[in-house]
């Protein structure tokens, strides 16, 4: 579970878009560029090189 207060201040490190929490998949998703950042041991990994890039956006 990610704290709502933390979600409100997090932004995508690539495009600075707002982040939403995908709890079932334990990922944070950027609403702007669509990158998905993993959550490992309850800690968001907000590194560009760790992000999953949506299909077609290379």
PDB file of N, CA, C, O and CB in Angstrom:
ATOM      1  N   UNK A   1       0.840  -1.186   0.000  1.00  0.00           N
ATOM      2  CA  UNK A   1       0.000   0.000   0.000  1.00  0.00           C
ATOM      3  C   UNK A   1       0.882   1.246   0.000  1.00  0.00           C
ATOM      4  O   UNK A   1       1.797   1.371   0.814  1.00  0.00           O
ATOM      5  CB  UNK A   1      -0.954   0.000   1.219  1.00  0.00           C
ATOM      6  N   UNK A   2       0.601   2.148  -0.907  1.00  0.00           N
ATOM      7  CA  UNK A   2       1.346   3.410  -0.999  1.00  0.00           C
ATOM      8  C   UNK A   2       0.518   4.509  -0.340  1.00  0.00           C
ATOM      9  O   UNK A   2      -0.685   4.622  -0.577  1.00  0.00           O
ATOM     10  CB  UNK A   2       1.672   3.773  -2.495  1.00  0.00           C
ATOM     11  N   UNK A   3       1.166   5.305   0.478  1.00  0.00           N
ATOM     12  CA  UNK A   3       0.519   6.399   1.173  1.00  0.00           C
ATOM     13  C   UNK A   3      -0.031   7.436   0.182  1.00  0.00           C
ATOM     14  O   UNK A   3       0.677   7.844  -0.738  1.00  0.00           O
ATOM     15  CB  UNK A   3       1.500   7.056   2.146  1.00  0.00           C
ATOM     16  N   UNK A   4      -1.272   7.857   0.363  1.00  0.00           N
ATOM     17  CA  UNK A   4      -1.911   8.817  -0.530  1.00  0.00           C
ATOM     18  C   UNK A   4      -1.152  10.142  -0.566  1.00  0.00           C
ATOM     19  O   UNK A   4      -1.062  10.778  -1.616  1.00  0.00           O
ATOM     20  CB  UNK A   4      -3.355   9.055  -0.100  1.00  0.00           C
ATOM     21  N   UNK A   5      -0.616  10.553   0.554  1.00  0.00           N
ATOM     22  CA  UNK A   5       0.150  11.800   0.616  1.00  0.00           C
ATOM     23  C   UNK A   5       1.404  11.714  -0.261  1.00  0.00           C
ATOM     24  O   UNK A   5       1.775  12.686  -0.919  1.00  0.00           O
ATOM     25  CB  UNK A   5       0.541  12.118   2.076  1.00  0.00           C
ATOM     26  N   UNK A   6       2.047  10.559  -0.267  1.00  0.00           N
ATOM     27  CA  UNK A   6       3.215  10.346  -1.122  1.00  0.00           C
ATOM     28  C   UNK A   6       2.816  10.399  -2.592  1.00  0.00           C
ATOM     29  O   UNK A   6       3.514  11.011  -3.401  1.00  0.00           O
ATOM     30  CB  UNK A   6       3.884   8.997  -0.801  1.00  0.00           C
ATOM     31  N   UNK A   7       1.703   9.766  -2.943  1.00  0.00           N
ATOM     32  CA  UNK A   7       1.231   9.776  -4.333  1.00  0.00           C
ATOM     33  C   UNK A   7       0.988  11.192  -4.840  1.00  0.00           C
ATOM     34  O   UNK A   7       1.228  11.487  -6.011  1.00  0.00           O
ATOM     35  CB  UNK A   7      -0.051   8.959  -4.460  1.00  0.00           C
ATOM     36  N   UNK A   8       0.516  12.061  -3.962  1.00  0.00           N
ATOM     37  CA  UNK A   8       0.210  13.426  -4.357  1.00  0.00           C
ATOM     38  C   UNK A   8       1.457  14.236  -4.704  1.00  0.00           C
ATOM     39  O   UNK A   8       1.373  15.185  -5.483  1.00  0.00           O
ATOM     40  CB  UNK A   8      -0.547  14.113  -3.257  1.00  0.00           C
ATOM     41  N   UNK A   9       2.606  13.880  -4.141  1.00  0.00           N
ATOM     42  CA  UNK A   9       3.820  14.653  -4.425  1.00  0.00           C
ATOM     43  C   UNK A   9       4.721  13.994  -5.467  1.00  0.00           C
ATOM     44  O   UNK A   9       5.615  14.644  -6.008  1.00  0.00           O
ATOM     45  CB  UNK A   9       4.603  14.861  -3.150  1.00  0.00           C
ATOM     46  N   UNK A  10       4.493  12.707  -5.755  1.00  0.00           N
ATOM     47  CA  UNK A  10       5.313  12.035  -6.761  1.00  0.00           C
ATOM     48  C   UNK A  10       4.954  12.510  -8.167  1.00  0.00           C
ATOM     49  O   UNK A  10       3.798  12.811  -8.466  1.00  0.00           O
ATOM     50  CB  UNK A  10       5.143  10.514  -6.658  1.00  0.00           C
ATOM     51  N   UNK A  11       5.971  12.569  -9.015  1.00  0.00           N
ATOM     52  CA  UNK A  11       5.772  12.904 -10.426  1.00  0.00           C
ATOM     53  C   UNK A  11       6.696  12.023 -11.248  1.00  0.00           C
ATOM     54  O   UNK A  11       7.734  11.575 -10.762  1.00  0.00           O
ATOM     55  CB  UNK A  11       6.044  14.425 -10.705  1.00  0.00           C
ATOM     56  N   UNK A  12       6.321  11.781 -12.478  1.00  0.00           N
ATOM     57  CA  UNK A  12       7.146  10.995 -13.391  1.00  0.00           C
ATOM     58  C   UNK A  12       8.481  11.718 -13.586  1.00  0.00           C
ATOM     59  O   UNK A  12       8.489  12.910 -13.895  1.00  0.00           O
ATOM     60  CB  UNK A  12       6.418  10.775 -14.763  1.00  0.00           C
ATOM     61  N   UNK A  13       9.607  11.025 -13.412  1.00  0.00           N
ATOM     62  CA  UNK A  13      10.906  11.675 -13.585  1.00  0.00           C
ATOM     63  C   UNK A  13      11.215  12.021 -15.046  1.00  0.00           C
ATOM     64  O   UNK A  13      12.127  12.806 -15.307  1.00  0.00           O
ATOM     65  CB  UNK A  13      11.994  10.782 -13.039  1.00  0.00           C
ATOM     66  N   UNK A  14      10.482  11.457 -15.989  1.00  0.00           N
ATOM     67  CA  UNK A  14      10.738  11.714 -17.408  1.00  0.00           C
ATOM     68  C   UNK A  14       9.948  12.928 -17.900  1.00  0.00           C
ATOM     69  O   UNK A  14      10.521  13.855 -18.473  1.00  0.00           O
ATOM     70  CB  UNK A  14      10.379  10.478 -18.248  1.00  0.00           C
ATOM     71  N   UNK A  15       8.631  12.919 -17.672  1.00  0.00           N
ATOM     72  CA  UNK A  15       7.787  13.989 -18.236  1.00  0.00           C
ATOM     73  C   UNK A  15       7.142  14.874 -17.174  1.00  0.00           C
ATOM     74  O   UNK A  15       6.469  15.852 -17.501  1.00  0.00           O
ATOM     75  CB  UNK A  15       6.703  13.384 -19.096  1.00  0.00           C
ATOM     76  N   UNK A  16       7.346  14.534 -15.907  1.00  0.00           N
ATOM     77  CA  UNK A  16       6.783  15.282 -14.769  1.00  0.00           C
ATOM     78  C   UNK A  16       5.268  15.149 -14.655  1.00  0.00           C
ATOM     79  O   UNK A  16       4.624  15.965 -13.996  1.00  0.00           O
ATOM     80  CB  UNK A  16       7.144  16.747 -14.889  1.00  0.00           C
ATOM     81  N   UNK A  17       4.687  14.118 -15.295  1.00  0.00           N
ATOM     82  CA  UNK A  17       3.245  13.877 -15.226  1.00  0.00           C
ATOM     83  C   UNK A  17       2.818  13.308 -13.882  1.00  0.00           C
ATOM     84  O   UNK A  17       3.642  12.827 -13.104  1.00  0.00           O
ATOM     85  CB  UNK A  17       2.823  12.935 -16.332  1.00  0.00           C
ATOM     86  N   UNK A  18       1.517  13.370 -13.622  1.00  0.00           N
ATOM     87  CA  UNK A  18       0.943  12.823 -12.393  1.00  0.00           C
ATOM     88  C   UNK A  18       1.012  11.305 -12.399  1.00  0.00           C
ATOM     89  O   UNK A  18       0.939  10.670 -13.451  1.00  0.00           O
ATOM     90  CB  UNK A  18      -0.510  13.285 -12.221  1.00  0.00           C
ATOM     91  N   UNK A  19       1.153  10.738 -11.217  1.00  0.00           N
ATOM     92  CA  UNK A  19       1.318   9.302 -11.029  1.00  0.00           C
ATOM     93  C   UNK A  19       0.067   8.722 -10.386  1.00  0.00           C
ATOM     94  O   UNK A  19      -0.518   9.332  -9.491  1.00  0.00           O
ATOM     95  CB  UNK A  19       2.563   8.998 -10.167  1.00  0.00           C
ATOM     96  N   UNK A  20      -0.344   7.538 -10.846  1.00  0.00           N
ATOM     97  CA  UNK A  20      -1.439   6.824 -10.191  1.00  0.00           C
ATOM     98  C   UNK A  20      -0.924   5.457  -9.743  1.00  0.00           C
ATOM     99  O   UNK A  20       0.040   4.922 -10.290  1.00  0.00           O
ATOM    100  CB  UNK A  20      -2.674   6.675 -11.148  1.00  0.00           C
ATOM    101  N   UNK A  21      -1.593   4.915  -8.737  1.00  0.00           N
ATOM    102  CA  UNK A  21      -1.176   3.657  -8.120  1.00  0.00           C
ATOM    103  C   UNK A  21      -1.991   2.507  -8.683  1.00  0.00           C
ATOM    104  O   UNK A  21      -3.219   2.508  -8.598  1.00  0.00           O
ATOM    105  CB  UNK A  21      -1.325   3.720  -6.589  1.00  0.00           C
ATOM    106  N   UNK A  22      -1.308   1.526  -9.256  1.00  0.00           N
ATOM    107  CA  UNK A  22      -1.931   0.297  -9.748  1.00  0.00           C
ATOM    108  C   UNK A  22      -1.641  -0.770  -8.694  1.00  0.00           C
ATOM    109  O   UNK A  22      -0.657  -1.504  -8.789  1.00  0.00           O
ATOM    110  CB  UNK A  22      -1.380  -0.124 -11.193  1.00  0.00           C
ATOM    111  N   UNK A  23      -2.512  -0.843  -7.692  1.00  0.00           N
ATOM    112  CA  UNK A  23      -2.272  -1.721  -6.546  1.00  0.00           C
ATOM    113  C   UNK A  23      -2.166  -3.198  -6.913  1.00  0.00           C
ATOM    114  O   UNK A  23      -1.246  -3.860  -6.432  1.00  0.00           O
ATOM    115  CB  UNK A  23      -3.367  -1.544  -5.543  1.00  0.00           C
ATOM    116  N   UNK A  24      -3.065  -3.756  -7.746  1.00  0.00           N
ATOM    117  CA  UNK A  24      -2.955  -5.193  -8.053  1.00  0.00           C
ATOM    118  C   UNK A  24      -1.615  -5.571  -8.700  1.00  0.00           C
ATOM    119  O   UNK A  24      -1.087  -6.654  -8.448  1.00  0.00           O
ATOM    120  CB  UNK A  24      -4.092  -5.607  -8.976  1.00  0.00           C
ATOM    121  N   UNK A  25      -1.073  -4.685  -9.524  1.00  0.00           N
ATOM    122  CA  UNK A  25       0.191  -4.979 -10.213  1.00  0.00           C
ATOM    123  C   UNK A  25       1.402  -4.387  -9.524  1.00  0.00           C
ATOM    124  O   UNK A  25       2.529  -4.572  -9.983  1.00  0.00           O
ATOM    125  CB  UNK A  25       0.135  -4.472 -11.621  1.00  0.00           C
ATOM    126  N   UNK A  26       1.185  -3.672  -8.417  1.00  0.00           N
ATOM    127  CA  UNK A  26       2.267  -3.041  -7.662  1.00  0.00           C
ATOM    128  C   UNK A  26       3.163  -2.192  -8.565  1.00  0.00           C
ATOM    129  O   UNK A  26       4.379  -2.376  -8.623  1.00  0.00           O
ATOM    130  CB  UNK A  26       3.102  -4.105  -6.951  1.00  0.00           C
ATOM    131  N   UNK A  27       2.519  -1.255  -9.269  1.00  0.00           N
ATOM    132  CA  UNK A  27       3.225  -0.329 -10.147  1.00  0.00           C
ATOM    133  C   UNK A  27       2.641   1.057  -9.994  1.00  0.00           C
ATOM    134  O   UNK A  27       1.478   1.219  -9.625  1.00  0.00           O
ATOM    135  CB  UNK A  27       3.151  -0.788 -11.614  1.00  0.00           C
ATOM    136  N   UNK A  28       3.458   2.053 -10.280  1.00  0.00           N
ATOM    137  CA  UNK A  28       3.003   3.431 -10.371  1.00  0.00           C
ATOM    138  C   UNK A  28       2.994   3.783 -11.847  1.00  0.00           C
ATOM    139  O   UNK A  28       3.975   3.544 -12.550  1.00  0.00           O
ATOM    140  CB  UNK A  28       3.919   4.415  -9.538  1.00  0.00           C
ATOM    141  N   UNK A  29       1.899   4.347 -12.320  1.00  0.00           N
ATOM    142  CA  UNK A  29       1.738   4.629 -13.740  1.00  0.00           C
ATOM    143  C   UNK A  29       1.614   6.118 -13.964  1.00  0.00           C
ATOM    144  O   UNK A  29       0.863   6.798 -13.264  1.00  0.00           O
ATOM    145  CB  UNK A  29       0.518   3.903 -14.305  1.00  0.00           C
ATOM    146  N   UNK A  30       2.353   6.633 -14.946  1.00  0.00           N
ATOM    147  CA  UNK A  30       2.280   8.044 -15.312  1.00  0.00           C
ATOM    148  C   UNK A  30       1.059   8.241 -16.207  1.00  0.00           C
ATOM    149  O   UNK A  30       0.901   7.553 -17.216  1.00  0.00           O
ATOM    150  CB  UNK A  30       3.593   8.517 -16.031  1.00  0.00           C
ATOM    151  N   UNK A  31       0.205   9.178 -15.833  1.00  0.00           N
ATOM    152  CA  UNK A  31      -0.986   9.464 -16.616  1.00  0.00           C
ATOM    153  C   UNK A  31      -0.688  10.190 -17.912  1.00  0.00           C
ATOM    154  O   UNK A  31      -1.540  10.253 -18.799  1.00  0.00           O
ATOM    155  CB  UNK A  31      -1.938  10.270 -15.807  1.00  0.00           C
ATOM    156  N   UNK A  32       0.522  10.745 -18.034  1.00  0.00           N
ATOM    157  CA  UNK A  32       0.891  11.511 -19.223  1.00  0.00           C
ATOM    158  C   UNK A  32       1.593  10.625 -20.267  1.00  0.00           C
ATOM    159  O   UNK A  32       1.099  10.468 -21.383  1.00  0.00           O
ATOM    160  CB  UNK A  32       1.799  12.686 -18.831  1.00  0.00           C
ATOM    161  N   UNK A  33       2.726  10.060 -19.903  1.00  0.00           N
ATOM    162  CA  UNK A  33       3.510   9.288 -20.881  1.00  0.00           C
ATOM    163  C   UNK A  33       3.253   7.780 -20.798  1.00  0.00           C
ATOM    164  O   UNK A  33       3.656   7.039 -21.694  1.00  0.00           O
ATOM    165  CB  UNK A  33       4.991   9.556 -20.678  1.00  0.00           C
ATOM    166  N   UNK A  34       2.583   7.315 -19.726  1.00  0.00           N
ATOM    167  CA  UNK A  34       2.226   5.909 -19.611  1.00  0.00           C
ATOM    168  C   UNK A  34       3.298   5.002 -19.035  1.00  0.00           C
ATOM    169  O   UNK A  34       3.071   3.801 -18.890  1.00  0.00           O
ATOM    170  CB  UNK A  34       1.855   5.409 -20.925  1.00  0.00           C
ATOM    171  N   UNK A  35       4.463   5.548 -18.701  1.00  0.00           N
ATOM    172  CA  UNK A  35       5.502   4.694 -18.119  1.00  0.00           C
ATOM    173  C   UNK A  35       4.999   4.103 -16.802  1.00  0.00           C
ATOM    174  O   UNK A  35       4.249   4.738 -16.060  1.00  0.00           O
ATOM    175  CB  UNK A  35       6.819   5.495 -17.892  1.00  0.00           C
ATOM    176  N   UNK A  36       5.434   2.868 -16.533  1.00  0.00           N
ATOM    177  CA  UNK A  36       5.048   2.161 -15.324  1.00  0.00           C
ATOM    178  C   UNK A  36       6.295   1.874 -14.498  1.00  0.00           C
ATOM    179  O   UNK A  36       7.241   1.241 -14.969  1.00  0.00           O
ATOM    180  CB  UNK A  36       4.291   0.850 -15.662  1.00  0.00           C
ATOM    181  N   UNK A  37       6.277   2.349 -13.267  1.00  0.00           N
ATOM    182  CA  UNK A  37       7.418   2.194 -12.362  1.00  0.00           C
ATOM    183  C   UNK A  37       7.095   1.121 -11.328  1.00  0.00           C
ATOM    184  O   UNK A  37       6.011   1.124 -10.747  1.00  0.00           O
ATOM    185  CB  UNK A  37       7.768   3.542 -11.664  1.00  0.00           C
ATOM    186  N   UNK A  38       8.036   0.201 -11.097  1.00  0.00           N
ATOM    187  CA  UNK A  38       7.777  -0.892 -10.151  1.00  0.00           C
ATOM    188  C   UNK A  38       7.808  -0.414  -8.699  1.00  0.00           C
ATOM    189  O   UNK A  38       8.403   0.613  -8.371  1.00  0.00           O
ATOM    190  CB  UNK A  38       8.802  -2.006 -10.347  1.00  0.00           C
ATOM    191  N   UNK A  39       7.150  -1.189  -7.849  1.00  0.00           N
ATOM    192  CA  UNK A  39       7.227  -0.994  -6.408  1.00  0.00           C
ATOM    193  C   UNK A  39       7.847  -2.257  -5.858  1.00  0.00           C
ATOM    194  O   UNK A  39       7.305  -3.349  -6.032  1.00  0.00           O
ATOM    195  CB  UNK A  39       5.813  -0.696  -5.761  1.00  0.00           C
ATOM    196  N   UNK A  40       8.982  -2.115  -5.195  1.00  0.00           N
ATOM    197  CA  UNK A  40       9.693  -3.282  -4.652  1.00  0.00           C
ATOM    198  C   UNK A  40       9.804  -3.148  -3.142  1.00  0.00           C
ATOM    199  O   UNK A  40      10.309  -2.150  -2.629  1.00  0.00           O
ATOM    200  CB  UNK A  40      11.107  -3.427  -5.290  1.00  0.00           C
ATOM    201  N   UNK A  41       9.331  -4.150  -2.450  1.00  0.00           N
ATOM    202  CA  UNK A  41       9.337  -4.148  -0.983  1.00  0.00           C
ATOM    203  C   UNK A  41       8.691  -2.887  -0.431  1.00  0.00           C
ATOM    204  O   UNK A  41       9.152  -2.333   0.567  1.00  0.00           O
ATOM    205  CB  UNK A  41      10.766  -4.274  -0.454  1.00  0.00           C
ATOM    206  N   UNK A  42       7.620  -2.433  -1.083  1.00  0.00           N
ATOM    207  CA  UNK A  42       6.889  -1.264  -0.628  1.00  0.00           C
ATOM    208  C   UNK A  42       7.510   0.072  -0.986  1.00  0.00           C
ATOM    209  O   UNK A  42       7.025   1.117  -0.552  1.00  0.00           O
ATOM    210  CB  UNK A  42       6.735  -1.335   0.817  1.00  0.00           C
ATOM    211  N   UNK A  43       8.591   0.052  -1.781  1.00  0.00           N
ATOM    212  CA  UNK A  43       9.304   1.283  -2.141  1.00  0.00           C
ATOM    213  C   UNK A  43       9.181   1.519  -3.642  1.00  0.00           C
ATOM    214  O   UNK A  43       9.559   0.658  -4.436  1.00  0.00           O
ATOM    215  CB  UNK A  43      10.803   1.207  -1.721  1.00  0.00           C
ATOM    216  N   UNK A  44       8.648   2.691  -4.041  1.00  0.00           N
ATOM    217  CA  UNK A  44       8.573   3.013  -5.468  1.00  0.00           C
ATOM    218  C   UNK A  44       9.978   3.190  -6.061  1.00  0.00           C
ATOM    219  O   UNK A  44      10.816   3.887  -5.489  1.00  0.00           O
ATOM    220  CB  UNK A  44       7.734   4.294  -5.687  1.00  0.00           C
ATOM    221  N   UNK A  45      10.220   2.561  -7.192  1.00  0.00           N
ATOM    222  CA  UNK A  45      11.500   2.687  -7.885  1.00  0.00           C
ATOM    223  C   UNK A  45      11.272   3.644  -9.057  1.00  0.00           C
ATOM    224  O   UNK A  45      10.880   3.225 -10.146  1.00  0.00           O
ATOM    225  CB  UNK A  45      12.049   1.275  -8.376  1.00  0.00           C
ATOM    226  N   UNK A  46      11.523   4.933  -8.820  1.00  0.00           N
ATOM    227  CA  UNK A  46      11.212   5.983  -9.792  1.00  0.00           C
ATOM    228  C   UNK A  46      12.450   6.348 -10.616  1.00  0.00           C
ATOM    229  O   UNK A  46      12.859   7.507 -10.673  1.00  0.00           O
ATOM    230  CB  UNK A  46      10.664   7.234  -9.074  1.00  0.00           C
ATOM    231  N   UNK A  47      13.026   5.343 -11.244  1.00  0.00           N
ATOM    232  CA  UNK A  47      14.189   5.533 -12.105  1.00  0.00           C
ATOM    233  C   UNK A  47      13.775   5.298 -13.552  1.00  0.00           C
ATOM    234  O   UNK A  47      13.085   4.325 -13.858  1.00  0.00           O
ATOM    235  CB  UNK A  47      15.352   4.580 -11.698  1.00  0.00           C
ATOM    236  N   UNK A  48      14.196   6.184 -14.430  1.00  0.00           N
ATOM    237  CA  UNK A  48      13.821   6.079 -15.842  1.00  0.00           C
ATOM    238  C   UNK A  48      14.202   4.723 -16.425  1.00  0.00           C
ATOM    239  O   UNK A  48      13.425   4.132 -17.174  1.00  0.00           O
ATOM    240  CB  UNK A  48      14.481   7.194 -16.648  1.00  0.00           C
ATOM    241  N   UNK A  49      15.378   4.231 -16.092  1.00  0.00           N
ATOM    242  CA  UNK A  49      15.842   2.961 -16.655  1.00  0.00           C
ATOM    243  C   UNK A  49      15.100   1.747 -16.096  1.00  0.00           C
ATOM    244  O   UNK A  49      15.204   0.658 -16.662  1.00  0.00           O
ATOM    245  CB  UNK A  49      17.319   2.804 -16.400  1.00  0.00           C
ATOM    246  N   UNK A  50      14.353   1.905 -15.000  1.00  0.00           N
ATOM    247  CA  UNK A  50      13.560   0.815 -14.427  1.00  0.00           C
ATOM    248  C   UNK A  50      12.123   0.809 -14.951  1.00  0.00           C
ATOM    249  O   UNK A  50      11.399  -0.162 -14.735  1.00  0.00           O
ATOM    250  CB  UNK A  50      13.552   0.921 -12.908  1.00  0.00           C
ATOM    251  N   UNK A  51      11.707   1.851 -15.620  1.00  0.00           N
ATOM    252  CA  UNK A  51      10.315   1.991 -16.074  1.00  0.00           C
ATOM    253  C   UNK A  51      10.005   1.080 -17.249  1.00  0.00           C
ATOM    254  O   UNK A  51      10.849   0.829 -18.109  1.00  0.00           O
ATOM    255  CB  UNK A  51      10.028   3.434 -16.459  1.00  0.00           C
ATOM    256  N   UNK A  52       8.774   0.595 -17.260  1.00  0.00           N
ATOM    257  CA  UNK A  52       8.248  -0.127 -18.428  1.00  0.00           C
ATOM    258  C   UNK A  52       7.646   0.940 -19.352  1.00  0.00           C
ATOM    259  O   UNK A  52       6.830   1.756 -18.923  1.00  0.00           O
ATOM    260  CB  UNK A  52       7.162  -1.240 -18.012  1.00  0.00           C
ATOM    261  N   UNK A  53       8.054   0.920 -20.602  1.00  0.00           N
ATOM    262  CA  UNK A  53       7.561   1.893 -21.571  1.00  0.00           C
ATOM    263  C   UNK A  53       6.412   1.264 -22.339  1.00  0.00           C
ATOM    264  O   UNK A  53       6.522   0.126 -22.796  1.00  0.00           O
ATOM    265  CB  UNK A  53       8.694   2.359 -22.538  1.00  0.00           C
ATOM    266  N   UNK A  54       5.301   1.998 -22.486  1.00  0.00           N
ATOM    267  CA  UNK A  54       4.159   1.443 -23.235  1.00  0.00           C
ATOM    268  C   UNK A  54       4.552   1.063 -24.661  1.00  0.00           C
ATOM    269  O   UNK A  54       5.452   1.663 -25.247  1.00  0.00           O
ATOM    270  CB  UNK A  54       3.003   2.455 -23.271  1.00  0.00           C
ATOM    271  N   UNK A  55       3.869   0.060 -25.210  1.00  0.00           N
ATOM    272  CA  UNK A  55       4.106  -0.388 -26.578  1.00  0.00           C
ATOM    273  C   UNK A  55       4.014   0.777 -27.561  1.00  0.00           C
ATOM    274  O   UNK A  55       3.089   1.585 -27.480  1.00  0.00           O
ATOM    275  CB  UNK A  55       3.105  -1.483 -26.961  1.00  0.00           C
ATOM    276  N   UNK A  56       4.950   0.865 -28.471  1.00  0.00           N
ATOM    277  CA  UNK A  56       4.935   1.886 -29.497  1.00  0.00           C
ATOM    278  C   UNK A  56       5.591   3.192 -29.110  1.00  0.00           C
ATOM    279  O   UNK A  56       5.693   4.091 -29.945  1.00  0.00           O
ATOM    280  CB  UNK A  56       3.561   2.148 -29.888  1.00  0.00           C
ATOM    281  N   UNK A  57       6.048   3.332 -27.851  1.00  0.00           N
ATOM    282  CA  UNK A  57       6.674   4.573 -27.387  1.00  0.00           C
ATOM    283  C   UNK A  57       8.153   4.334 -27.064  1.00  0.00           C
ATOM    284  O   UNK A  57       8.550   4.390 -25.901  1.00  0.00           O
ATOM    285  CB  UNK A  57       5.932   5.125 -26.140  1.00  0.00           C
ATOM    286  N   UNK A  58       8.941   4.076 -28.058  1.00  0.00           N
ATOM    287  CA  UNK A  58      10.360   3.806 -27.820  1.00  0.00           C
ATOM    288  C   UNK A  58      11.187   5.002 -28.130  1.00  0.00           C
ATOM    289  O   UNK A  58      12.409   4.961 -27.989  1.00  0.00           O
ATOM    290  CB  UNK A  58      10.835   2.634 -28.636  1.00  0.00           C
TER     291      UNK A  58
END
